[in-house]
Amino acid sequence: MLDTNMQFYAISDRDDGKYSLKDKLSIKIVNEYNDFIRELYKLSPEEIVDKSYEKVAKEEIVYIVEENDYTDEKYKLMLNEEDLLDGLYNEWLTSDGNFNELLGYSIERYVNYLVQKSKENRDKGNEIR
């Protein structure tokens, strides 16, 4: 049986008990992500598969938010948002740059790498079979 109490991301405790706005935002968004994951455990396998895209996107959003630095005003606004992770995810879904474009770009880069590698092999007298 899956442990629905496990932490998927853990925020380390501060020895002095003082958290910056950045720390507080990390705690908030990680808790929202953990709640989302706990809800996934309650679903059927089919429903979980249907939500896998959302899971991956939200995981990346958490990472990006934690890695960025924002102004104090932006930190406070995000901290006051009730469902920040859902809001960020929904905004991303409606944005012009989508996951398919990013994947397409990555695929194109890799195919170009394969072309270059093939050219180098041909120049060395090795044929691709």
ChimeraX commands (.cxc) that place a marker at each C-alpha (Angstrom):
marker #1 position 0.00,0.00,0.00 radius 0.5
marker #1 position 1.20,3.48,-0.78 radius 0.5
marker #1 position 2.10,5.80,2.05 radius 0.5
marker #1 position -0.12,8.86,1.62 radius 0.5
marker #1 position 1.65,10.64,4.46 radius 0.5
marker #1 position 5.03,10.78,2.76 radius 0.5
marker #1 position 6.57,14.14,1.94 radius 0.5
marker #1 position 7.26,14.48,-1.74 radius 0.5
marker #1 position 9.35,17.57,-1.20 radius 0.5
marker #1 position 10.74,18.44,2.17 radius 0.5
marker #1 position 11.59,21.93,3.36 radius 0.5
marker #1 position 14.39,21.95,5.87 radius 0.5
marker #1 position 13.71,23.60,9.21 radius 0.5
marker #1 position 15.58,26.76,10.05 radius 0.5
marker #1 position 17.68,26.57,13.19 radius 0.5
marker #1 position 16.73,30.11,14.13 radius 0.5
marker #1 position 13.05,29.60,13.24 radius 0.5
marker #1 position 13.11,32.62,10.95 radius 0.5
marker #1 position 11.91,32.13,7.42 radius 0.5
marker #1 position 12.37,34.55,4.56 radius 0.5
marker #1 position 9.53,35.31,2.16 radius 0.5
marker #1 position 11.25,32.97,-0.30 radius 0.5
marker #1 position 11.28,30.19,2.32 radius 0.5
marker #1 position 7.61,30.78,3.10 radius 0.5
marker #1 position 6.70,30.64,-0.58 radius 0.5
marker #1 position 8.62,27.38,-0.99 radius 0.5
marker #1 position 6.81,25.90,1.98 radius 0.5
marker #1 position 3.45,27.05,0.60 radius 0.5
marker #1 position 3.89,25.74,-2.92 radius 0.5
marker #1 position 5.47,22.47,-1.77 radius 0.5
marker #1 position 2.55,21.89,0.61 radius 0.5
marker #1 position 0.10,22.53,-2.23 radius 0.5
marker #1 position 2.02,20.07,-4.42 radius 0.5
marker #1 position 2.05,17.48,-1.63 radius 0.5
marker #1 position -1.71,17.89,-1.22 radius 0.5
marker #1 position -2.17,17.36,-4.96 radius 0.5
marker #1 position -0.09,14.17,-4.84 radius 0.5
marker #1 position -2.03,12.87,-1.83 radius 0.5
marker #1 position -5.23,13.37,-3.81 radius 0.5
marker #1 position -3.75,11.40,-6.71 radius 0.5
marker #1 position -3.29,8.41,-4.40 radius 0.5
marker #1 position -7.05,8.35,-3.85 radius 0.5
marker #1 position -7.80,7.98,-7.55 radius 0.5
marker #1 position -8.07,4.93,-9.76 radius 0.5
marker #1 position -5.05,4.03,-11.91 radius 0.5
marker #1 position -6.86,5.33,-14.98 radius 0.5
marker #1 position -7.56,8.69,-13.33 radius 0.5
marker #1 position -3.94,8.93,-12.19 radius 0.5
marker #1 position -2.73,8.35,-15.74 radius 0.5
marker #1 position -5.14,11.05,-16.95 radius 0.5
marker #1 position -3.59,13.47,-14.44 radius 0.5
marker #1 position 0.02,12.57,-15.18 radius 0.5
marker #1 position 0.50,15.61,-17.43 radius 0.5
marker #1 position -0.75,17.87,-14.64 radius 0.5
marker #1 position 1.59,16.16,-12.16 radius 0.5
marker #1 position 4.65,16.71,-14.32 radius 0.5
marker #1 position 3.74,20.32,-15.04 radius 0.5
marker #1 position 3.08,21.12,-11.38 radius 0.5
marker #1 position 6.33,19.49,-10.35 radius 0.5
marker #1 position 8.20,21.73,-12.80 radius 0.5
marker #1 position 6.29,24.79,-11.59 radius 0.5
marker #1 position 7.36,24.06,-8.01 radius 0.5
marker #1 position 10.97,23.78,-9.13 radius 0.5
marker #1 position 10.86,27.01,-11.14 radius 0.5
marker #1 position 9.16,29.00,-8.37 radius 0.5
marker #1 position 11.72,27.78,-5.84 radius 0.5
marker #1 position 14.63,28.67,-8.12 radius 0.5
marker #1 position 13.44,32.19,-8.95 radius 0.5
marker #1 position 13.86,35.33,-6.92 radius 0.5
marker #1 position 10.94,37.73,-6.72 radius 0.5
marker #1 position 10.35,41.13,-5.20 radius 0.5
marker #1 position 8.89,41.24,-1.69 radius 0.5
marker #1 position 5.62,42.48,-3.19 radius 0.5
marker #1 position 5.40,39.46,-5.51 radius 0.5
marker #1 position 6.27,37.06,-2.71 radius 0.5
marker #1 position 3.50,38.54,-0.57 radius 0.5
marker #1 position 0.96,38.38,-3.39 radius 0.5
marker #1 position 1.79,34.75,-4.10 radius 0.5
marker #1 position 1.70,33.89,-0.40 radius 0.5
marker #1 position -1.79,35.38,-0.14 radius 0.5
marker #1 position -3.10,33.42,-3.15 radius 0.5
marker #1 position -5.27,30.57,-1.88 radius 0.5
marker #1 position -4.52,28.00,-4.60 radius 0.5
marker #1 position -1.26,29.32,-6.03 radius 0.5
marker #1 position -0.10,26.09,-7.66 radius 0.5
marker #1 position -3.45,25.54,-9.39 radius 0.5
marker #1 position -3.47,29.17,-10.53 radius 0.5
marker #1 position 0.03,28.91,-11.95 radius 0.5
marker #1 position -0.81,25.62,-13.64 radius 0.5
marker #1 position -4.01,26.98,-15.20 radius 0.5
marker #1 position -2.18,30.08,-16.40 radius 0.5
marker #1 position 0.46,27.88,-17.99 radius 0.5
marker #1 position -2.22,25.84,-19.75 radius 0.5
marker #1 position -3.56,28.98,-21.41 radius 0.5
marker #1 position -0.18,30.44,-22.34 radius 0.5
marker #1 position 1.11,30.64,-25.89 radius 0.5
marker #1 position 4.25,28.63,-25.24 radius 0.5
marker #1 position 3.12,25.11,-24.60 radius 0.5
marker #1 position 4.69,21.81,-23.70 radius 0.5
marker #1 position 4.44,20.51,-27.27 radius 0.5
marker #1 position 6.47,23.44,-28.56 radius 0.5
marker #1 position 9.17,22.78,-25.98 radius 0.5
marker #1 position 9.19,19.08,-26.80 radius 0.5
marker #1 position 9.29,19.84,-30.51 radius 0.5
marker #1 position 12.28,22.11,-29.99 radius 0.5
marker #1 position 14.09,19.42,-27.96 radius 0.5
marker #1 position 13.31,16.74,-30.54 radius 0.5
marker #1 position 14.58,18.97,-33.33 radius 0.5
marker #1 position 17.82,19.65,-31.44 radius 0.5
marker #1 position 18.37,15.94,-30.84 radius 0.5
marker #1 position 17.65,15.02,-34.46 radius 0.5
marker #1 position 20.12,17.72,-35.55 radius 0.5
marker #1 position 22.66,16.16,-33.20 radius 0.5
marker #1 position 22.03,12.76,-34.83 radius 0.5
marker #1 position 22.51,14.30,-38.28 radius 0.5
marker #1 position 25.79,15.87,-37.18 radius 0.5
marker #1 position 26.94,12.59,-35.63 radius 0.5
marker #1 position 26.06,10.73,-38.83 radius 0.5
marker #1 position 27.99,13.26,-40.90 radius 0.5
marker #1 position 31.03,12.86,-38.66 radius 0.5
marker #1 position 30.80,9.06,-39.00 radius 0.5
marker #1 position 30.57,9.31,-42.79 radius 0.5
marker #1 position 33.57,11.62,-42.83 radius 0.5
marker #1 position 35.46,8.94,-40.89 radius 0.5
marker #1 position 34.31,6.29,-43.36 radius 0.5
marker #1 position 31.74,4.69,-41.06 radius 0.5
marker #1 position 28.31,4.12,-42.57 radius 0.5
marker #1 position 25.10,3.99,-40.53 radius 0.5
marker #1 position 23.20,0.77,-41.17 radius 0.5
marker link #1:1,2 radius 0.2
marker link #1:2,3 radius 0.2
marker link #1:3,4 radius 0.2
marker link #1:4,5 radius 0.2
marker link #1:5,6 radius 0.2
marker link #1:6,7 radius 0.2
marker link #1:7,8 radius 0.2
marker link #1:8,9 radius 0.2
marker link #1:9,10 radius 0.2
marker link #1:10,11 radius 0.2
marker link #1:11,12 radius 0.2
marker link #1:12,13 radius 0.2
marker link #1:13,14 radius 0.2
marker link #1:14,15 radius 0.2
marker link #1:15,16 radius 0.2
marker link #1:16,17 radius 0.2
marker link #1:17,18 radius 0.2
marker link #1:18,19 radius 0.2
marker link #1:19,20 radius 0.2
marker link #1:20,21 radius 0.2
marker link #1:21,22 radius 0.2
marker link #1:22,23 radius 0.2
marker link #1:23,24 radius 0.2
marker link #1:24,25 radius 0.2
marker link #1:25,26 radius 0.2
marker link #1:26,27 radius 0.2
marker link #1:27,28 radius 0.2
marker link #1:28,29 radius 0.2
marker link #1:29,30 radius 0.2
marker link #1:30,31 radius 0.2
marker link #1:31,32 radius 0.2
marker link #1:32,33 radius 0.2
marker link #1:33,34 radius 0.2
marker link #1:34,35 radius 0.2
marker link #1:35,36 radius 0.2
marker link #1:36,37 radius 0.2
marker link #1:37,38 radius 0.2
marker link #1:38,39 radius 0.2
marker link #1:39,40 radius 0.2
marker link #1:40,41 radius 0.2
marker link #1:41,42 radius 0.2
marker link #1:42,43 radius 0.2
marker link #1:43,44 radius 0.2
marker link #1:44,45 radius 0.2
marker link #1:45,46 radius 0.2
marker link #1:46,47 radius 0.2
marker link #1:47,48 radius 0.2
marker link #1:48,49 radius 0.2
marker link #1:49,50 radius 0.2
marker link #1:50,51 radius 0.2
marker link #1:51,52 radius 0.2
marker link #1:52,53 radius 0.2
marker link #1:53,54 radius 0.2
marker link #1:54,55 radius 0.2
marker link #1:55,56 radius 0.2
marker link #1:56,57 radius 0.2
marker link #1:57,58 radius 0.2
marker link #1:58,59 radius 0.2
marker link #1:59,60 radius 0.2
marker link #1:60,61 radius 0.2
marker link #1:61,62 radius 0.2
marker link #1:62,63 radius 0.2
marker link #1:63,64 radius 0.2
marker link #1:64,65 radius 0.2
marker link #1:65,66 radius 0.2
marker link #1:66,67 radius 0.2
marker link #1:67,68 radius 0.2
marker link #1:68,69 radius 0.2
marker link #1:69,70 radius 0.2
marker link #1:70,71 radius 0.2
marker link #1:71,72 radius 0.2
marker link #1:72,73 radius 0.2
marker link #1:73,74 radius 0.2
marker link #1:74,75 radius 0.2
marker link #1:75,76 radius 0.2
marker link #1:76,77 radius 0.2
marker link #1:77,78 radius 0.2
marker link #1:78,79 radius 0.2
marker link #1:79,80 radius 0.2
marker link #1:80,81 radius 0.2
marker link #1:81,82 radius 0.2
marker link #1:82,83 radius 0.2
marker link #1:83,84 radius 0.2
marker link #1:84,85 radius 0.2
marker link #1:85,86 radius 0.2
marker link #1:86,87 radius 0.2
marker link #1:87,88 radius 0.2
marker link #1:88,89 radius 0.2
marker link #1:89,90 radius 0.2
marker link #1:90,91 radius 0.2
marker link #1:91,92 radius 0.2
marker link #1:92,93 radius 0.2
marker link #1:93,94 radius 0.2
marker link #1:94,95 radius 0.2
marker link #1:95,96 radius 0.2
marker link #1:96,97 radius 0.2
marker link #1:97,98 radius 0.2
marker link #1:98,99 radius 0.2
marker link #1:99,100 radius 0.2
marker link #1:100,101 radius 0.2
marker link #1:101,102 radius 0.2
marker link #1:102,103 radius 0.2
marker link #1:103,104 radius 0.2
marker link #1:104,105 radius 0.2
marker link #1:105,106 radius 0.2
marker link #1:106,107 radius 0.2
marker link #1:107,108 radius 0.2
marker link #1:108,109 radius 0.2
marker link #1:109,110 radius 0.2
marker link #1:110,111 radius 0.2
marker link #1:111,112 radius 0.2
marker link #1:112,113 radius 0.2
marker link #1:113,114 radius 0.2
marker link #1:114,115 radius 0.2
marker link #1:115,116 radius 0.2
marker link #1:116,117 radius 0.2
marker link #1:117,118 radius 0.2
marker link #1:118,119 radius 0.2
marker link #1:119,120 radius 0.2
marker link #1:120,121 radius 0.2
marker link #1:121,122 radius 0.2
marker link #1:122,123 radius 0.2
marker link #1:123,124 radius 0.2
marker link #1:124,125 radius 0.2
marker link #1:125,126 radius 0.2
marker link #1:126,127 radius 0.2
marker link #1:127,128 radius 0.2
marker link #1:128,129 radius 0.2
view
